Amino acid sequence: MRIAAAQIVTGEDPQQNLELVRQWTARAAAAGAELVVFPEATQRAFGHRLTPIAEAVDGPWAQEVHRIAKRHGVVVVVGMFTPASPTEEGKPRVRNTLLGVGPSVVVSYDKLHLYDAFGFQESQNVEAGDRVVQFPTRGLTFGLATCYDIRFPQLFHAHARAGAHATLVPTSWAPGPGKVEQWRTLAVARALDSTQYIIACAQGVPAAAGVDAPEGAPTGVGHSMIVSPTGEILAEAGEEPELLVADIAAETVEKARSALPVLANARSDIDYFGAA
């Protein structure tokens, strides 16, 4: 199966960002891709108010994404924001949601691990999800994860044990010293410790795309990657908008799990988090 990762840079306007989805889905389909992944926060970039544009996964913005996917006969996975319950103090929040739509696919996933790190507090405005999500299409099974989730290997193990051949990781990675190196290391590590493909699609660097971005927000570092189950980086972008394309296969995953049976060898009789 041919998959694509569309590294774009989004801004404040959801309709302009939707036009990017149209353009890059067409490019991915023309390259032969059957599934195209877009970054986290494609609907609206971080650093802008999210509650005014949050909508249900069957709302007008999401419906147009579905029409785009149907028009090109591909599965589109894209980051958006959906309504959530307010905080105890009554402050409105959203959920950081991945929408997956296309032939025989309608699925959504709410980010499990919120980015309360490096001085940013995503939990102030976002409500965490509460379920692990996979979906099948065209003979392969895909897990879903978002950005900060990549630092939590247990989620990727859960996907692999549920039969996932690949996990899709839309991201708007916060810039900073060493962050690109951490991103690359984590993508490779998650591929190796769960023996699956990792399709890590990031927001590009705003300045590289001529986009003005709010200071202090996780606006992207680029370096989207497609990583094999044995940790080989099959494709990697730079900082600018770029389309990555690669072919993935269930047989490759099966061979990796036969040669490196870390899932089978893991001890299920040990309470790793129990008292010493």
N, C-alpha and C positions, 0 to 999 in steps of 0.2 A: 504494500500500500504506500502510495506517495503522500507525504504530509508536508505542510509548509508552516513556517513561523513568520508572521508579518510584523517585523520590528518597525513600529511607527512612533510618532510623537503626537499626542493629543493635547488639546487645549481646553478652554472653558466651554465652548459652544457644542452641545451634543449633536446638533445637525451637521456642523462642519466635521465633527469626528465620525459621524455616520457616513459622510461622503468618503472619508478615508477607508472605511470598511468596504464600501462599494468598490472603490478603485483597486484596493489590494486583494480583495477576494477575486476580482476578475483576473488580476495578474497571477494569483495562485492557481486558479482553474486553468488558465492558458498554459501554465507550466506543468499541467497534468496532475496537480494535487487533488486528492479526494477529501482532505481535511485541512483547514487552515486555522491557526491559532493566533489570536491577537492579544495584546498586553492587558494586564490589570488596568482599571481606570480608563478604559477606552471611551466610555460614555462621557466622562468628564475627568480631566486631570486633577490629581491631588493639588491642594493649595487653594481650591475654589470651594464654595459652599456646595455640599452634596445633597442635603435634604430637599431643596427645591426641584431637583431633577430626578430624584428617586422615583421609580415606578415598578409595578409588578412585572414579572417575567412574561406576561402576555399583554403588556402595555404597548403603546404606539411605537416607541423606540425599538423595543424588542421584536415587535411584529415586523418592522421593516428589516431588521437583521434576518429574520426568518425568510422574508421574501427574497432577500439577496442570496441567501444560501440555496433556496429552492431554484432561483433563476439559473444558478451556475451548477446545480446538482452536486454541491459539496456540503460537508459539515463545517459550520463556523462556530468557534468557541471564542467568546469575547467577554471582557470585564465590564460590568455595569454596577449600578447601585439600586437596591430595592428598599422599600419602607421597612422600618423596624419599630419595636416598642421603645418608648422614651426611657431615659434613666429614672432612677428613683426620685431625682430632683425635678423631673419633668422636662429635661433637656431632650430635644428631638435627636434621633439617631437613624442611621441607615444600616443595611447589611452590605458587605462587600461581596458581590455575587458574580459568579461565572455563569454565563448562559451558553448552552450548547444546542444548536438547532441545525437541521438539515434532513436529508432523506432518512426517514424512520428514527430520527433522533430529536427529542425535546427533553432537555435535562437542565438542572440548575444546581449550583453548589455555593454555599455561603462559607466564606473564609473562616477556618477554625481557630487559627492562632493569630491574634491581633498584634500589630507591630508597636509594642510598648517598649522601645529600645532606642539607644543612641539619641536620647532626648526627645523622641517623637512619641505621642500618645494617641495611637489610633483608637483605643477604646473609649476615648472621650466623645467620639462621634460615630462609632461603629459598634454594632452588636455582633458578637461572635456567633457563628453557626454551630450546629450540634449534630451533624451527620456526615459520614464518609460517603462519597458518591463515585460510582464508576458507571460507564455506559458501553454497550457493545455497538460496533458498526463494521460492516464489511469484513467479518471474520476476525476482528481484533477487539480487545477490550482496553478501554482507556480509563485511568484514574484522573481525578481532578484535584489540584492544589493551587494555592495562590501565594506568591511572593514569600513572606516570612515563614509560611508552612514548610519551605524547603529546609529549614533548620531543625525539623522534627522528623527524624527517620521513621518513627513508629507509624506515621501516616502512610509513608511509602511502602513499608512492610505490609500494612493492611491492604493496600491496593494490590500488591503482588500476590498476597495469599488469597485474594478474591479473584485472581486470574488475570489481572491487568498485564498487558504486554508493554504498556507505556503509560507514563503519567505526564499530563500537560500542566505546565506551571506558568501561567500568565503573571507578569511581574511589573511593578514600578519601583525598582530597587533604589534605595536612597544613596546618593553620592557621598563620598567621604574617603579618607585615607584607607587604603587597603580593601575597599569595598568590592572592586572588580575582582580582585584575587579571591576574596571570600566567596563571591557569587560563583566563580568558575570552579573552585574547589568543592563547594556544596553540590553543584549540579553533577559533577563527576562522582562524588561520594554517594549520592542518592542512587545513581545508576548502579554502582558497584555493590552497595549493601542491600539492594533489593533486586538485582539482576533484571533490570528492565530498561527500556528506552526512557530518557528524560527529554521532553521537548519544552525548553525553557524560553519563553517568549517575553522579552523585556521592552519597556519603553526606551526609545533611544534618548540620547542627550539633547535636551531642548535647543541649546545653542548650536548644535550641529545641524539642526533642522530649521534654524531661523525662527524658533518659537520662544516668546517671552514666558518665563516661568516664575511663579512665586518663590521667594527665598524660604528655605527651611523645610520645604515639602519634599517627600520622596518622589522626585520627578523623573528618575531613570538614569541609568549609566550605559545603556546599550548592552552589547555583548550577548545577545540572544544565542542560544546553543541548542544543538541536537546532539545528544550523547548516546552512545550504544550501550547495551547491557554489560559490556566488558570495560566501560569507562573511556572508550575512544570518542573524542570530539569529532563528529562527522561533519559538522558545519558550525561556524561561529561568525557572528556579525561584528562590525566595528561600532562606532558611536552614532552613525547616521542611519536614517531609515533604510531598511534592507529586507529583502525577502530571502529566507533560507528554505531550501527544498532538499528532502532526503527520502529515500525509500526505506521502509522498515518492514520486518517480516517476523511472523510468529516463530518460524524455525530458528531464527537467530536467538530469540529469547530462550527457546527450549535447549539449544546447544549450550548457551551460557549457564543455564541452571543445572545442566548435567555436569559441566566441567567445574563449576564453582557453586556447589549446593548449599549456599549459606542459609537459605530459607529452610531447607530440610535439616541442616545441622544445628539450627538454633535450639537452645534448651528451653522447653516449655515447662519444665518442672522446677525452675528456679524463680524465686520471688526477688527480682532485681531491685525492687524499690522497698523491700521489707527492712526491718531493723537489723543492724549488724549483729 
